[in-house]
Amino acid sequence: MNPGYFDTMPIGVILLFITIFMLAFCEAGYQVGAHFRKKQDNEATVSLGPLLGGLLGMLAFVLAITFSITASQHNLRKENVILEANAIGTAYLRADLLDKPISAEVKELLREYVDIRLQATSGGDLHAILARSVEIHHLLWEKVLSVSRTAPGVNISLVAQSINDVIDMHEIRASAGLYGRIPTVIWLALVAITGLSMITIGTLVGLSGKRRLVVVVPMLLAFAVLVSLIADLNRPQKGMIKVGQQSMISLQKNMSQDVK
């Protein structure tokens, strides 16, 4: 269960894969149930009923955990966008405290920084964007450091603090976006419990002698859609459900107007 592998797989493919996986295990269980039905093993149905209830309960519990993780991470990413936009905006305003040439250079770097941050959410080369972000950090810090050595004071301290906040927010957003994912062990537990549940459902259907696809298929599709939704929330850069960037877009617009 490599998160990087799922990041490259379209959601439609994931949905299809999950559906086929569940149907296959359900069919395997049906064949087992049909085998016991031929032997007229009536006790199997009685014993499997409570087992299925327990498995479905565990499956619902694991689903709740995974959805809670992805939902909380999604909300955290939205908050981080606002915090980063505020940090960059503050640094941009405080750049006016510097002398004219340095102030213009710092502002230009911050405008480029906002542009490339937005590119990261629109399908740009993430590795190149992160590398350029770090490079801009160094350039900003070098300019602030050069001013602090020649003309130290309260103003430069305020600018330095703002640049430091911008750098810190980069690390926070990168950590939440790249590493704040569902742990592999939870994915494995979800797959195992899902497989066991489908086999048990199929076995009960096989013991009854009727496939009852009208009842089973809608449940499988609903489960597949839910897991696909969780997988989509777990891939912030390439999923269909993306974190809104309105705060950064508004900041970009304000910076553009300032140039004019």
N, C-alpha and C positions, 0 to 999 in steps of 0.2 A: 504494500500500500504506500507507494511513494507519492507524496503530494505533488512533486514536480511532474510525474507521469499524468496525474489527473488534470493538471493545469493545461496540458496540451490536448486533452481529449474533449471534443465538443459535448455540450450538455445532452444533446439529442442522442449521441452515441452512448453516453452513460445511462440515460433512461432506457434505451433499448437493451443494453447489456444487463442491467438489473432485472428487467422484465424477463428476459430469456433465462437468466440465472435462477430466478424464482420459479418459473414454469418448469424448468428442467428438474429442480429438486422436488417440486410438487408431483411431477410425473413419476419420478423415481419412488416417491412415497406411495403413489397410487398403485404401482406395480407390486410393491410390498403388501399393501392392503388387499389387493386382489388375490395374491397368493394365499394369505391367511383366510380370506373369505372362502376360497375353494376348500380349505381344510375345515371350514365351519367352526372357526375359533371365535365364539361369541364373546369371550372374556376380553379379547383384545380391545374392542371398542370401549368397554367400561374402563379399562386401565389407561387408555390413551386420552380420554376426555380431560381428566385433571392435569395430565402432563402437558397437553396443548394449552390449557389455561395458564399454567406456570410459564411456559415458553413465551406466550404472547405478552404476558406481564413483563417478563425480562426484556423482551424486544421493545416494548413501549418505553421502558425505563432507559434503555440505551439510546433510543431515538430522542427522548427528552433531553438527555445529557448532551448529545451531539448538536441538537438544535440550539440548546442554551449556549453552548460554547460559541457556535458560529454567530448567533444573534448578538451576543455580548461583544464579540470581536468586531462585528460590523458597526455597532454603535460606537465602540472605542475609536475606530478609524474615522467615523464622521466627526467625532469630537476633536480628533487630532488635526483634521483639515482646518477646522476653525481656529484652533490654537496656533497652528503654523502660520496661517494667514495673518493672525493678530501679531505674531512675533515678527514676521517680515515687514508688516505695515509699520510697526513701531520702529524697527531699525531704519526703515526708509525715511520716516519723519525725523528721527534723531540725526540722520546723516546731514541735515541742514545745520547742525551745530558745528560741523567741521568747516574748514576753509574751503573756498569755492572749488579749486581744482580737484581736491580729494573728495569733496562732497559729491561732485558730479560723477566721479569714477565709481564711488561706492553705490550710488543710485543706479547707475548703468548695470553694475554687476547684480544688484538685487532684482532689477527688471528681467535680466536674462535668467536669473534663478527661478523666478515665478514662471517664466515661459517653459523652462525645461521640466519643472515640477508638474505642470499641466500636461506636458507631452507624455509623462510616465503613465498617465491615466487614459491616454488615447491611442495606445498601441505602439508607442515608441520603443526603441531599443533600451530595455531597462538597465542593462549593465553599463552602457555608454552614458545614460542619463545619471546614474548613481556616481559614476566616475567624474563626470563634469560637475556634479553637485559638490563633491568633496573638493575638487579643484577650486571652485568658486569660494568655498569656505576658507581655503588657504589664502586666496587672493584678498578676500575681505579682511582676514585677520592680519595679514602683512601690512595692509594700508593703515589699519587702526593702530597697529603696533608702531609703525614708523612715526605716526603723528604723536603718539603717547611719549615717545622718546624725545621728541623735539619740543613739544608743547603740552606737557601733562597738565591735567586739571579735571574739574568736575564734569565738564562737557564730554571729554573723551572717555571718561569712565562710564557715562551713560551710554554712549555709542558702543563701547566695548561689551557692556552687559547685554545690549540688544543683539549684537552679532553672536555672542555666546549662546543666547536663547535660540537664535535661528539654527545654529549648529546642533544644539541639543534636540530640537524638534525634528531635525532630519533623522537622528538616531532613533527617536521614539517612533516616528512614522515607518521607518525602514524595518524596525523590529516587529511592529504590529502587522505590517503588510506582508513581510516575507517569512516570518517565523511564528506568528500567532495563528497557528493552524490546529486542526483536530489531531491529537496524538495518534500515531499509527496503531497502538494497542486498542484504542476505541474502535477504529475502523475494522480491525480483525475480529473484535468481539461482536460487532454488528453483523459482519458477514457470517460468522459461525452460528450465532443465534438465529439469524434469518434462515440459513440453510436448514437447521434443525426444525424450525417452526414449519417451513414449507414441506419438509418430509413428513412431519406429523400430520399436517392438514391433508396431504395427499394420501397418507395411509388411512385416515378416517374416511375419506371419500372412497377409497378403494374397498374398504370393508362394507360400505353401504351399497356398492355395486353400481353407483351412478356417479358420473364425473361432476355434474353440477357446475359446469363452467360459468353459468350465469351468475353464480354466487362467488366463485373463486376469482375469476379474472378481474372484476372491478376492484376487489380488495388488493390484488397484486399490483394493478395499475396505480391505485391510490398510494400504495407504499412506495412504488418506484418513483412517482412524482415527488413524494416527500423527501426521499433520499437524494434525488437529483437537486432539489432545492437546497438541501444542506450542503451538497458538494459545490453548488454554485456560489453560495455565501462564503465557502471556504477558499475561494480563489478570487481575491479582490481585484487583481489586475486584469483578468481575462474573462470573468464571469459576466452573465447577462445582468445580474443585480450588482451595480457598481455604486461606490460611495460618491455622493454628490460633491461637486467641486465648486459650488456657487460662491463660496467665500473667496477662494483663490481667483476665480474668474472676475469677481467684483474688484478685487485688489489689482489684478492685471489691468482692468479698465481704468481705474483711478490713476495708476502709474502712467498709463499711456496719455491720459489727459494732462498729467503734470508736465510731460515732455513738451506738449503743444503750448 
